[in-house]
Every structure is written in structure tokens, then in C-alpha cells.
Amino acid sequence: MSWARLAVAGGERFDVLDEGSGDSVVFIQTALVADELCPMASRLPDRFRTILYHRRGYGSSCPATSPGSIARDAADCRGVLDIMEISRAHIVGLSYSAAVAMQLAVDAPETVHTMTLVEPPPVHVPSGVEFRAVNETLLAIRRADGLEAALEEFMAMVGRPTLAHRHGGAPGRLRRADRT
């Protein structure tokens, strides 16, 4: 596996993995880890050209600047496709990157041949306001107390045992008082 660094419009640089040949399948990186979709993409290069790229702030790609946005990430994806001279591609998105894929389809429908979306976030439904509020809470916890505290809070919200619980602590949500 060999990553290249490509510069897109505006001079931003992105790590890109380009393997195989045939119709292009673009895997948009999720918000968790840089290479989460690599195992899936590695199964396809004998039938498709697979493209993965690290979004801003991941790997050696350009740094992320605040505030980030789905629209900016969709524009970055389009920039990667443009610099690679890919006019139309199958797009794969998982969780956050599914929202990026949907935005790409809205902004550049001629670029999207098909979309495969796994667990897109509920941003365009009645509960979208609540979903955004929960995400703002998790981001505030991350900024104030770090990634582990935000992960603990997330795990408690979805009803999974938290790290503290697995290590003998009490289950349940971390309250502000517990984190200070």
C-alpha cells in the first residue's frame, strides 16, 4: 500500500491511495480513524480502481482548521476527484462520511455514479436538531477533557459499558462534576 500526496485547488494537500483499475470507487474517510475503510477497499482493486484519501487533519494530509464542515469535506472530495481526473465515481461513505457523500451528490451530481451509504447521520430528519445538540455536547467534552472523556460519554449514551465500568468503576454517563 503506497500513499501519494496530491495538491488540490487552493494548494491543500491530501494523502491518496489509488489502486487497481476499472470504474473508480471512492471511499470517503470516516471521522474515527484515517484508515478505517482500507480493509473494505483492499478487496476490490482486482475489479475496480479504489481511491481512499485522508481528510484534513488525518495522516499527513493538510491540517484541519476550525470550524470543519460537511460541505468543506465534500468540496475536498471533489477536489481530489478533479486532480485525479475522475469525472464520475461510485462513492462509499460510512457514518459521518455518508453525510459528506450525500453533500457531494447535492453539490456535484454529475460526479456521483452511485452511492453506498452505511449508517448516515440523521441530519435531515426531525431528530436532526437533537442529534446536532448531542454532537455539540460531545465536542465540548472533547475540547475540555479530551478524547477519552468524550468516548466515555458517547459509550454511556448508546448504552454500552464505559471504560470506567469495565475497569471496576460505576456505569453511566460522565457528568461535568465527574470530569473536573
C-alpha positions as CSV (number, residue, x, y, z in Angstrom):
1,M,0.0,0.0,0.0
2,S,1.6,3.3,-1.1
3,W,0.1,6.7,-0.3
4,A,0.8,9.7,-2.5
5,R,0.3,13.3,-1.6
6,L,-1.8,15.3,-4.1
7,A,-2.4,19.0,-4.1
8,V,-5.9,20.2,-4.9
9,A,-7.4,23.6,-5.6
10,G,-6.2,26.1,-3.1
11,G,-3.0,24.3,-2.5
12,E,-4.3,21.9,0.2
13,R,-2.6,18.6,0.2
14,F,-4.2,15.2,0.8
15,D,-2.8,11.7,1.2
16,V,-4.3,9.5,-1.5
17,L,-4.2,5.7,-2.1
18,D,-5.0,4.8,-5.7
19,E,-5.0,1.1,-6.5
20,G,-6.5,-1.2,-9.2
21,S,-8.2,-0.3,-12.5
22,G,-11.6,-0.1,-13.9
23,D,-14.6,2.0,-12.6
24,S,-13.5,4.3,-9.8
25,V,-14.8,3.6,-6.3
26,V,-14.0,6.4,-3.8
27,F,-14.0,5.7,-0.1
28,I,-14.6,8.8,1.9
29,Q,-12.8,8.5,5.3
30,T,-14.9,8.5,8.4
31,A,-14.4,10.7,11.4
32,L,-12.9,7.9,13.6
33,V,-9.6,6.8,12.2
34,A,-7.7,7.5,9.0
35,D,-7.6,4.0,7.6
36,E,-10.9,2.5,8.8
37,L,-12.1,1.8,5.2
38,C,-8.8,0.3,4.0
39,P,-9.9,-3.4,4.6
40,M,-13.0,-2.9,2.6
41,A,-11.2,-1.2,-0.3
42,S,-8.4,-3.8,-0.3
43,R,-10.9,-6.4,-1.5
44,L,-11.8,-4.5,-4.7
45,P,-8.7,-3.5,-6.7
46,D,-8.8,-6.6,-8.9
47,R,-12.2,-5.3,-10.3
48,F,-12.2,-1.6,-9.6
49,R,-9.9,1.4,-9.2
50,T,-10.1,2.1,-5.5
51,I,-9.4,5.6,-4.1
52,L,-9.0,6.4,-0.4
53,Y,-7.9,9.7,0.9
54,H,-7.2,11.1,4.3
55,R,-9.4,14.0,5.1
56,R,-8.0,17.2,6.6
57,G,-6.3,16.6,9.9
58,Y,-5.7,12.9,9.4
59,G,-2.4,11.2,8.3
60,S,-0.2,13.6,6.5
61,S,-3.0,15.5,4.8
62,C,-3.3,19.2,5.4
63,P,-4.2,20.3,8.9
64,A,-7.9,20.8,9.8
65,T,-8.9,24.3,10.5
66,S,-11.9,25.1,12.6
67,P,-14.7,25.0,12.1
68,G,-14.9,21.9,9.9
69,S,-18.0,21.2,7.9
70,I,-19.6,18.5,5.8
71,A,-19.7,21.0,2.9
72,R,-16.0,21.6,3.1
73,D,-15.2,17.9,3.2
74,A,-17.5,17.3,0.2
75,A,-15.6,20.1,-1.7
76,D,-12.3,18.5,-0.7
77,C,-13.5,15.1,-2.1
78,R,-14.5,16.8,-5.3
79,G,-11.1,18.5,-5.4
80,V,-9.4,15.1,-5.0
81,L,-11.5,13.7,-7.8
82,D,-10.7,16.7,-10.0
83,I,-7.0,16.5,-9.6
84,M,-7.1,12.7,-10.3
85,E,-9.2,13.5,-13.4
86,I,-12.1,11.3,-12.3
87,S,-15.3,12.7,-13.7
88,R,-17.6,10.1,-12.3
89,A,-17.2,7.6,-9.5
90,H,-19.0,5.2,-7.2
91,I,-18.9,6.8,-3.7
92,V,-18.8,4.9,-0.4
93,G,-19.5,6.7,2.9
94,L,-19.8,5.4,6.4
95,S,-21.4,7.4,9.3
96,Y,-20.0,10.9,9.0
97,S,-18.6,10.3,5.6
98,A,-22.0,9.2,4.4
99,A,-23.2,12.8,5.1
100,V,-20.1,14.0,3.1
101,A,-21.1,11.7,0.2
102,M,-24.7,13.0,0.2
103,Q,-23.4,16.6,0.2
104,L,-21.1,15.7,-2.8
105,A,-24.1,14.3,-4.6
106,V,-26.0,17.6,-4.0
107,D,-23.1,19.8,-5.0
108,A,-21.8,17.8,-7.9
109,P,-24.4,15.2,-9.0
110,E,-22.6,14.6,-12.3
111,T,-19.6,13.3,-10.3
112,V,-21.6,10.6,-8.4
113,H,-22.4,7.5,-10.3
114,T,-23.7,5.5,-7.3
115,M,-23.6,5.9,-3.6
116,T,-23.2,3.3,-0.9
117,L,-24.1,4.8,2.5
118,V,-23.7,2.9,5.7
119,E,-25.4,4.5,8.8
120,P,-25.6,8.1,7.6
121,P,-26.1,10.5,10.5
122,P,-29.7,11.7,10.9
123,V,-29.1,15.3,10.0
124,H,-32.1,15.8,7.6
125,V,-34.8,14.3,9.8
126,P,-37.0,15.7,12.6
127,S,-34.5,14.4,15.3
128,G,-31.6,16.2,13.5
129,V,-31.7,19.1,15.9
130,E,-31.3,16.8,18.9
131,F,-28.6,14.8,17.0
132,R,-26.6,18.0,16.4
133,A,-27.0,19.1,20.0
134,V,-25.6,15.8,21.3
135,N,-22.7,16.2,18.9
136,E,-22.0,19.7,20.2
137,T,-22.0,18.3,23.8
138,L,-19.5,15.6,22.8
139,L,-17.3,18.1,21.0
140,A,-17.4,20.4,24.1
141,I,-16.4,17.4,26.3
142,R,-13.5,16.6,23.9
143,R,-12.2,20.1,23.9
144,A,-12.5,20.5,27.7
145,D,-11.5,17.0,28.9
146,G,-10.0,15.1,25.9
147,L,-10.9,12.3,23.6
148,E,-11.2,9.6,26.3
149,A,-13.8,11.6,28.2
150,A,-15.8,12.2,25.0
151,L,-15.6,8.5,24.2
152,E,-16.8,7.6,27.7
153,E,-19.7,9.9,27.3
154,F,-20.6,8.5,23.9
155,M,-20.5,4.9,25.1
156,A,-22.7,5.8,28.0
157,M,-25.2,7.5,25.7
158,V,-25.5,4.4,23.5
159,G,-25.9,2.1,26.5
160,R,-22.5,0.4,26.2
161,P,-20.3,-0.3,29.1
162,T,-17.8,2.5,29.6
163,L,-14.1,2.2,30.1
164,A,-14.6,3.1,33.8
165,H,-17.2,0.4,34.1
166,R,-15.0,-2.2,32.5
167,H,-12.3,-1.3,34.9
168,G,-14.4,-1.5,38.1
169,G,-15.9,2.0,38.1
170,A,-19.6,2.8,38.1
171,P,-21.6,2.6,34.9
172,G,-23.4,5.5,33.4
173,R,-22.8,8.9,32.0
174,L,-19.9,11.1,33.0
175,R,-21.3,14.2,34.5
176,R,-19.4,17.5,34.3
177,A,-18.6,17.2,38.1
178,D,-17.1,13.7,37.4
179,R,-14.7,15.1,34.8
180,T,-13.3,18.0,36.8
